[in-house]
Amino acid sequence: MPRNVVLITADQWRGDCLSAAGHPVVRTPYLDQLAGRGARFDKAYSAVPSCIPARAALHTGLAQTSHRRTGYRDGVPWEYPVTLASEFGRHGYQTRAIGKLHAFPERNRIGFDEVTLHDGYLHAARDRRVDPRFHDDYLSWLERQPGEHAGADYADTGLDCNSVVARPWPRAERLHPTNWVVTEAVDFLYRRDVTSPFLLHLSFHRPHPPYDPPAWAFEQFLGVPQEDPVVGDWADSLAHWRDDSRADANYATYDAETVRRARAGYYGHMAHIDQQIQRFLTVLAEFGLGDDTWVCFTSDHGEMLGEHRLWRKAYPYEGSARVPLVLAGPPGALPPGGVVPDSLAELRDVMPTLLDCAGLPVPGGLDGYSLLPAARGEPLPSPRPWLHGEHALFGESMQWVTDGGEKYVWFSGSGREQLFDLTSDPQERHDLARSRPDSAALWRARLTAELGGRPEGYVAGGALVPGRPPLEVLPGAPQPRPFP
C-alpha cells in the first residue's frame, strides 16, 4: 500500500541549528524527536544557497547545470516538465502545497493539485496597485480575521524582509504565518480524498527575516549567554562588501545589542516552528495517519548570522550552504536515531528519496539520487565523491567544491582561492590555500573539470580564468526527461 508523504521545509534554517546536532543555544525537542524515529544527515547542502535556485533543485531533482539557476533572479518562468509533485500525482497521489514555493509566475503550481501560497515579501510581486490575492493567500486570509482590517499586512511592523532588526510578533500567535501554515495543513487533513494517498508540502517562510517570532519565543533567547560571532583569518578579504549603515547588509559589524536581538529573533522562529511541527504531527496521529506517513524536514539554505562578519545567504560557507535534513518513516521503516555522518546529501536528492520512500519509480535523467539506503544504514550504490556548488553575487560567482572533509572556494572575479579543513576547523576560521598548495591544486583541478564548457567561460586552456561575468540563469530551458 502506498505511503503518505509529508515534506516540511523552512526558509534560511542553518544546518547546525538543531539541539540534536549539538547547538549550544537552540532547542528543537520535537525535531530531535522526529530525527530519533529515523535519520539525520549531518552533511546536507544547498548547492546554490538562496531561495529560488535551492527550491528548483528541491522540486526537480536536478543540479544547477540542469535546472539552469546559478544565482538569485526573480521573474524567470518555471518550465520544468518533471517535478516532485507531478511524479507523485502521476502515480495517483493527491498533492497539496502550503506556504512558500517561490516559483514564477507566482501561481505556478509546479505539479501540485492545489497551492495555498505565502512566499513572504516578494519584491517582484509586491505592488500596491495589484490585489494581493493574486500572489498571497495568507494576506487575504489575515484581513478577514476578527479584529483585522482591509489591507492588514504582516509587514505592518515595519521590519524589512532581509534585515537584522528584530521585535516580537504584535498580533495573536494564531495569526502568525507559521501557525497559518499548520492551520491550513490541518484543514487539508479534513478535506483530503481518503481514497488516495497524499503528498503534503508544508513550507514555512521563517526563520527567514523579518525576525518577528511570538514574544515567548523571542524573549527566551534574549538572556541566553552567547559567544561573539566567529571571524576567520580571511574575513577582511571581503571588507569591500562592508556597509555598516544598512540593516540588511551582506557584510557588516553591528553593535552587540543588535546582534543579540537578531539571534533571539532567528532562534525564536526556530523554537516556534518546532512547536508548530509538533502540533501538525499530533493532529496527523489523531487522524490515524502517523504510522503510515513518511516525514522529511529540510531547508533551502542557511544564514551566516554574523559569522565572518557576513549576514544573509548565498555564500559557500557552512552557515549559508549547509542545511538540516531529517527523514523519518513509519514504525520499523528505519533504524531509530540514526545519524548519517559521511554521505554528501544535496537538495536535489529529496525528490528521488521521497519517491523511493513511497515505493514509486524514480524518473530517469535526475541528478539527485535516493538517500533511503543511507538512512537505513546501508551503503549508497554510487555516492558522489564531492559536491559542486556556486552562487553569483556582487558581480562575480563564488564557486566551491567539497567532500565534507575539505572545501575549496574560488571567486570568479578576482581568482582568489580558499581552502578549509572542515574536519579540524568546521567553522572555517583558517584559510589553508597557501599552506596546503597540493590540496588546493587537487581541488582546483576538480572545479576546473566541473566548469569546463560552461557558457560563462570560466575555463580556458584547461585552467580557471578569472574576470568572466557571471550568469544568474544559464541559457537554455530544461528539456523533458524520459521515464524508465
C-alpha positions in Angstrom: 0.0 0.0 0.0 1.4 3.4 -0.9 2.5 5.6 2.0 1.6 9.2 2.6 4.5 11.7 2.4 4.9 15.0 4.2 7.7 17.3 3.1 8.4 20.1 5.6 10.7 22.9 4.7 11.8 26.0 6.5 13.5 29.0 4.9 17.0 30.0 5.9 17.5 27.4 8.6 21.2 26.7 9.3 22.3 23.1 9.3 23.8 23.3 12.8 20.6 24.8 14.4 19.2 21.6 15.9 19.8 20.7 19.5 20.2 17.1 18.3 23.2 18.4 16.3 24.7 19.9 19.4 23.8 23.6 19.0 24.6 25.4 22.3 21.6 27.7 22.2 18.7 26.4 20.0 16.4 23.9 21.5 14.3 21.8 19.0 12.9 19.0 21.1 10.3 17.9 18.5 12.5 17.9 15.5 15.0 16.0 17.6 12.2 13.5 18.4 11.4 13.3 14.7 15.1 12.5 14.0 15.0 9.9 16.7 12.5 8.0 14.6 14.8 7.9 11.6 17.9 9.5 10.2 19.6 12.9 10.4 22.0 13.7 7.6 25.0 15.6 9.0 26.4 16.7 5.7 23.5 18.0 3.7 24.0 21.1 1.5 22.2 23.5 -0.8 24.4 23.8 -3.8 23.1 27.2 -4.8 22.1 28.6 -1.4 19.4 31.1 -2.0 15.6 30.7 -2.2 14.9 30.3 -5.9 17.7 28.0 -7.1 17.6 25.9 -4.0 13.9 25.3 -4.5 14.5 24.5 -8.1 16.8 21.7 -7.0 14.3 20.5 -4.3 11.4 20.2 -6.7 13.2 18.9 -9.8 15.9 16.6 -8.5 18.3 18.5 -10.8 21.7 20.1 -10.3 22.2 23.8 -11.1 23.7 22.9 -14.5 20.4 21.2 -15.4 17.8 23.4 -13.7 19.9 26.4 -15.0 19.7 28.6 -12.0 23.1 29.7 -10.6 22.1 32.7 -8.7 19.0 34.6 -7.4 16.8 36.1 -10.0 13.0 36.7 -9.7 10.6 36.7 -12.6 12.1 33.8 -14.6 9.3 31.3 -15.5 9.5 27.8 -14.1 9.1 25.4 -17.0 10.0 22.0 -15.6 8.1 19.2 -17.1 9.0 16.7 -14.3 8.7 17.8 -10.7 8.3 16.2 -7.3 4.6 16.9 -7.2 4.0 15.9 -10.9 5.6 12.5 -10.2 3.5 11.8 -7.1 0.4 13.0 -9.0 1.2 10.8 -11.9 1.0 7.8 -9.6 -2.3 8.7 -8.1 -1.3 10.8 -5.1 -3.3 13.8 -4.1 -0.8 16.7 -3.9 -1.0 19.9 -1.9 1.5 22.6 -1.1 1.0 25.2 1.7 3.3 28.2 2.2 6.3 29.2 0.3 7.1 27.9 -3.3 8.9 31.0 -4.7 8.1 29.8 -8.3 7.2 32.1 -11.2 4.5 33.1 -12.1 3.6 33.1 -8.5 0.5 30.9 -9.1 2.5 28.3 -10.9 1.5 25.1 -9.2 4.7 23.2 -10.3 2.7 20.0 -10.5 0.7 20.2 -7.2 -3.1 19.8 -7.4 -3.5 22.8 -5.2 -1.3 25.5 -3.7 -2.2 27.8 -0.8 0.5 30.4 -1.1 2.6 32.6 1.2 6.1 33.4 -0.2 6.8 36.2 2.3 7.8 39.6 1.0 8.3 39.1 -2.8 9.9 42.3 -4.2 8.8 41.2 -7.7 5.2 40.9 -6.7 4.6 43.5 -4.0 2.8 46.3 -5.8 0.1 48.3 -4.0 -1.7 48.6 -7.3 -2.2 44.8 -7.5 -4.6 42.9 -5.3 -2.5 40.6 -3.0 -5.0 37.8 -3.7 -3.1 37.3 -6.9 0.0 36.1 -5.1 -0.5 35.7 -1.3 -3.3 33.6 0.3 -2.1 34.4 3.8 -2.6 38.2 3.4 -6.1 37.8 2.1 -6.8 35.3 5.0 -5.3 37.8 7.5 -7.5 40.7 6.6 -10.6 38.5 7.0 -9.8 37.6 10.6 -11.8 39.2 13.5 -10.3 42.5 14.6 -8.3 42.9 11.4 -9.0 45.3 8.6 -8.8 45.5 4.8 -5.1 45.8 3.9 -3.9 44.1 7.1 -0.3 43.0 6.4 2.4 41.1 8.3 4.7 43.9 7.2 2.8 46.4 9.3 5.6 46.2 11.9 7.9 47.9 9.5 10.5 45.2 9.7 12.4 44.6 6.5 12.4 41.1 4.9 16.2 40.8 5.0 17.3 42.9 7.9 18.8 42.2 11.3 16.1 44.3 13.1 14.0 42.1 15.5 10.9 42.5 17.6 8.1 40.2 18.8 5.0 39.5 16.7 2.4 42.0 17.7 -0.8 40.1 16.8 -2.3 37.0 18.4 0.0 34.0 17.8 -2.7 32.1 15.9 -2.4 34.8 13.2 1.4 34.3 12.6 2.3 33.0 9.2 4.0 30.0 10.9 0.7 29.0 12.6 -1.2 29.7 9.5 0.7 27.0 7.5 -0.2 24.4 10.1 -3.8 25.5 10.4 -4.2 25.1 6.6 -2.5 21.7 6.8 -4.9 20.5 9.5 -7.8 21.7 7.3 -6.4 19.7 4.4 -6.4 16.5 6.5 -10.2 17.0 7.0 -10.8 17.7 3.3 -8.5 15.3 1.6 -9.6 12.5 -0.7 -9.4 9.5 1.6 -9.3 7.1 -1.4 -5.8 8.4 -2.3 -2.5 8.7 -0.6 -1.2 12.2 -0.3 1.9 14.3 -0.8 1.7 17.3 1.5 4.3 20.1 1.4 4.4 22.4 4.4 6.7 25.3 3.6 7.4 27.8 6.4 8.7 31.2 5.4 10.5 31.6 8.7 13.2 31.7 10.2 13.9 34.0 7.3 13.5 37.6 8.3 11.6 39.5 9.4 12.7 38.4 12.8 9.3 38.6 14.5 8.5 35.4 16.4 5.9 35.4 19.2 7.0 37.2 22.3 7.6 33.9 24.3 9.9 32.6 21.6 11.8 35.8 21.2 12.3 36.6 24.9 13.6 33.2 25.9 16.7 33.8 23.8 17.4 37.4 24.8 19.2 36.5 28.1 21.0 33.4 26.8 24.8 33.8 27.0 26.2 33.9 23.5 29.7 34.0 22.2 30.8 36.6 19.7 30.4 35.5 16.1 33.3 33.6 14.6 35.5 35.7 12.4 38.0 33.8 10.2 41.5 35.0 9.5 40.4 35.6 5.9 37.3 37.7 6.6 39.0 41.1 5.9 39.3 40.0 2.2 35.6 40.6 1.8 35.6 44.0 3.5 34.9 45.7 0.2 31.3 44.4 0.7 31.0 46.2 4.1 28.2 48.6 4.8 27.5 49.1 8.5 24.9 51.7 7.6 22.5 49.1 6.2 20.3 46.9 8.4 20.2 44.3 5.6 23.9 44.4 4.7 25.7 41.3 3.4 28.9 42.3 5.3 28.7 44.4 8.4 29.8 44.8 12.0 26.7 45.6 14.1 26.6 46.6 17.8 26.3 43.8 20.3 22.7 44.6 21.2 21.6 44.4 17.5 23.3 41.1 17.1 21.8 39.8 20.3 18.3 40.7 19.3 18.8 39.4 15.7 19.9 36.0 17.1 16.9 36.0 19.5 14.6 36.6 16.6 16.2 33.9 14.5 16.3 31.3 17.2 12.9 32.3 18.4 11.5 31.5 14.9 13.1 28.0 15.2 11.5 27.3 18.6 8.1 28.4 17.2 8.4 26.3 14.1 9.5 23.3 16.1 6.3 23.5 18.2 4.1 24.0 15.2 5.6 21.0 13.5 4.7 19.0 16.7 1.2 20.5 16.5 0.8 19.1 13.0 2.3 15.7 13.8 0.0 15.3 16.7 -3.0 16.0 14.5 -1.7 13.7 11.9 -1.6 10.9 14.5 -5.1 11.8 15.7 -6.3 11.2 12.1 -4.7 7.7 12.4 -2.1 8.6 9.8 1.0 8.9 11.9 2.0 5.2 11.4 1.5 5.4 7.6 3.4 8.5 6.7 7.0 9.4 5.8 8.1 12.8 7.0 11.1 14.8 5.7 12.4 18.1 7.1 14.9 20.4 5.4 15.6 24.0 4.4 16.5 25.8 1.2 19.7 27.3 2.7 21.2 28.7 5.9 22.1 32.1 7.4 25.5 33.4 8.2 24.2 35.3 11.3 27.3 37.5 11.6 29.9 34.8 11.2 33.0 36.2 9.4 31.0 39.5 9.5 28.6 38.1 6.9 24.9 38.1 7.1 22.1 36.5 4.9 22.9 33.7 2.5 24.3 32.8 -1.0 27.8 32.2 0.3 29.8 28.9 0.1 30.5 28.8 3.8 28.9 26.3 6.1 26.5 28.7 7.8 25.0 29.5 4.4 25.3 26.3 2.4 24.8 23.6 4.9 21.1 22.7 5.7 19.3 20.3 8.1 17.9 17.1 6.6 15.8 14.7 8.7 14.0 11.6 7.3 11.5 9.7 9.5 9.3 6.8 8.4 6.5 4.6 9.7 7.4 2.3 12.6 10.1 -0.2 11.6 10.9 1.5 8.3 14.2 2.9 9.5 16.6 2.2 12.3 15.8 4.7 15.1 18.1 7.5 16.0 20.4 7.2 13.1 22.9 9.9 12.1 24.4 9.7 8.6 27.8 11.4 9.1 29.6 11.0 5.8 27.1 10.8 2.9 27.1 14.1 1.0 23.4 15.0 0.5 22.0 17.8 -1.5 18.6 19.2 -2.1 18.4 17.5 -5.5 18.3 14.2 -3.5 15.0 15.0 -1.8 12.7 14.2 -4.8 14.2 10.7 -5.6 14.4 9.9 -1.8 10.7 10.6 -1.2 9.7 8.7 -4.3 11.7 5.8 -3.1 10.2 6.0 0.3 6.7 5.8 -1.2 7.8 2.8 -3.4 7.4 4.8 -6.6 9.8 4.7 -9.6 12.3 7.4 -9.8 12.3 9.1 -13.3 15.4 8.9 -15.4 17.7 11.8 -16.0 17.7 13.2 -12.5 21.0 14.4 -11.0 20.0 13.5 -7.4 19.6 10.0 -6.0 17.7 8.3 -3.2 19.2 8.6 0.2 17.0 5.9 1.6 19.7 3.3 1.7 21.9 5.6 3.7 19.0 6.3 6.1 18.7 2.5 6.6 22.4 2.2 7.4 23.3 0.7 4.0 25.9 1.9 1.6 24.8 4.1 -1.3 25.2 2.4 -4.7 27.2 5.3 -6.2 27.8 8.1 -3.7 29.0 11.4 -5.0 32.7 11.9 -4.3 32.3 15.6 -3.9 29.7 18.3 -4.4 30.0 21.3 -6.6 28.2 24.5 -5.5 28.1 28.1 -6.6 26.3 31.4 -6.4 26.5 34.7 -8.4 26.8 37.7 -6.1 28.3 41.2 -6.3 29.4 40.8 -9.9 31.2 37.5 -9.5 30.4 33.9 -8.8 31.6 32.1 -5.7 32.4 28.6 -6.8 33.0 25.8 -4.4 33.6 22.0 -4.1 33.6 19.9 -1.0 33.7 16.2 0.0 32.6 17.1 3.5 36.1 16.9 4.8 37.7 19.8 2.9 36.2 22.7 1.0 37.8 24.7 -1.9 36.4 28.1 -2.8 37.2 30.1 -6.0 36.0 33.7 -6.6 35.4 34.1 -10.3 36.0 37.8 -10.3 39.4 38.1 -8.6 40.5 34.5 -8.8 41.0 34.3 -5.1 41.2 30.8 -3.6 40.3 29.5 -0.2 40.8 26.0 1.3 39.2 24.8 4.6 39.7 21.7 6.6 36.2 21.0 7.8 37.2 18.1 10.0 39.6 20.1 12.2 38.1 23.5 11.5 34.3 23.2 11.0 33.7 26.9 11.5 36.1 27.7 8.7 38.3 30.0 10.7 41.5 29.3 8.8 42.2 29.6 5.1 44.7 27.0 4.1 45.0 27.7 0.4 48.6 28.8 0.7 49.8 26.5 3.3 48.4 23.4 1.5 49.3 24.0 -2.1 49.0 20.3 -3.1 45.4 20.1 -1.7 44.5 23.4 -3.3 45.8 22.1 -6.7 43.8 18.9 -6.4 40.6 20.8 -5.7 41.3 23.4 -8.3 41.5 20.6 -10.9 38.2 19.1 -9.8 36.5 22.5 -10.0 38.1 23.1 -13.4 36.5 19.8 -14.6 33.1 20.8 -13.2 33.2 24.2 -15.0 34.6 23.1 -18.4 32.3 24.1 -21.2 30.2 26.5 -19.2 28.9 29.5 -21.1 30.5 32.0 -18.8 33.9 30.9 -20.0 35.3 30.1 -16.5 37.7 27.6 -18.0 40.1 28.2 -20.9 43.2 26.2 -21.9 42.4 23.7 -19.1 42.7 26.4 -16.4 40.3 28.6 -14.4 40.0 32.1 -15.9 39.1 34.9 -13.5 37.2 38.1 -14.6 34.4 36.5 -16.6 31.0 38.0 -16.0 28.8 35.5 -14.0 25.3 34.4 -15.0 22.4 34.0 -12.6 20.4 31.9 -15.1 22.2 29.7 -17.6 20.8 29.8 -21.2 18.5 27.0 -22.3 15.5 25.6 -20.5 15.4 22.1 -19.1 14.0 19.5 -21.6 11.5 16.8 -20.9 13.3 13.8 -19.4 12.5 10.2 -20.4 10.7 8.0 -17.9 12.1 4.5 -17.3 
